[in-house]
Amino acid sequence: MEGVWAHCRHRLAHLTAGTVDRLEVLVRNRPKRLQYRPAALDGFVAETGLQLESPPP
C-alpha cells in the first residue's frame, strides 16, 4: 500500500489543483487510474517481496 500511495503522492506533487474541490477529484482519481495499469500494480507487489499464489480450484 505504501508504494501505491508514494506513487500517487509523487504524481500529485507535479499538478496544480487550483481549488480544494479539484484537489479532491485528483486524489480520488489517481488510485482508480492504477487499476488500468496491471504492470505497475505487479511492480508494487514485487517491491514487498511477497509471493502471490493462485487461489485453489
N, C-alpha and C positions, 0 to 999 in steps of 0.2 A: 504494500500500500504506500509505503514511503516513497518508493521510486515513481509511482504514478503521480503523487502529489508534487514531488520535486519537479517532474516534467511539466505539469500544469502550471506551477508557480513560475518556472523559467519562461514558459511561453507567454504567460500573462504579464510578466515584467516588461516585455517589449511592446505592450499595447497601451494606448491611451484610451481609457474608458470614457472620460468626459463627465459622466454623471454616475451616481451610485446605482441607479437603475440599470444603466448599461453595464456597469461592472458586475452586477448580479447576474445578468444574462450571460456574460462571458464566463463567469465562474461556474455556472450551471452547465454550459455547453461544452467546455473543454474536456471534461472527463467523458461525456457522452460521445464525443468525436473519436475517442480512442477505441471504442468498440468496433470501429470500421478499420482498425489497424492491428490485425492479429499479430503481425510480426513484432510490433512494439510491445504488445502485451506479453508475448513469449519472452522478449528480452527482459521485461521486468521480473518475470518468474525466474528466469535463468540467473538473474543477479542474486536471488535469495539462496541459490544452491540446492533448493528443494527439487525433488523429482515428482512429476505428475504421473499418476497411474490411471489407466483407463478403468472405468467402472466395471465390475464383474457382470457378465451376461445374465 
